[in-house]
Amino acid sequence: NYETAIIVNPNDPSALAIAILELMNDPSLRDKLGEAGRQRVMSKYTWRNTAEGTLEQYFELLKK
């Protein structure tokens, strides 16, 4: 999607090779994707979100 990653079909080695070459040849794209990915991880995978998700799972299990 070129927002946080280059998505390729897992059964298409040619597409993977093209994506790798594109990243090798475009430092600004590498930087853009790397920073966007880092920001996504830092905002989505916080300790608070992890704890809330764990509690939610526990509450769901207790209902059963």
Secondary structure, DSSP 8 states (H G I E B T S, - for coil): --SS-----TT-HHHHHHHHHHHHH-HHHHHHHHHHHHHHHHHHS-HHHHHHHHHHHHHHHHH-
